[in-house]
Amino acid sequence: MNVAAQPMDILHFEFDGLQVIEASAGTGKTWTLAMLYLRLLLGAGPGGRPLNPPDILVMTFTEAATQELRDRIRLRIGEAAAVFRERQALPGKTHDPRLIALRDARSPEGWLADARRLEAAAQWMDEAAIHTIHGWCSRMLRQHAFDSVSLFEQERVEDPQGLLQAVARDYWRRWFYAADAEAVAAAPQWPATPDKLLK
């Protein structure tokens, strides 16, 4: 099924169903995620219920990106809370026009409550569900250790090269030492060392 790409309207983005956002480096992915996060905090998601930071799962690839996302989202929430709290920008202070548009799309009677909700969310960001993919998987395995029949404490292998070499050596020894001269001669393409087998 081919679906035509459309420019993203951040203030009217639908959270229902499966949505794919494609963006190149330097095009504002972090900014976009922060704006979507704000909208979810304010109740733009399915069901219209405002969410809290632990309710919103954000996943990325590296620990550095995770920390950057957490910091940038917290900063954006603080900026948005200031916009909702101030009916007009203070002299000499300007706000992001998209934050003002987000505020203006909501009822002015609720702006103060929205500001309080955002301020509470900013303070709650240490509990936000922002993880690397492997970090989230580890957390789920720990939380559901009985259901997943796994250990409570998992050891994460950052570099599997050592394990792969051990497996290649074990397999090579098991085959090579057990083989007689005829079997070895019948397989001249057999790697001469465990390292060659691994390659």
Disulfide bonds with the S-S distance in Angstrom:
none
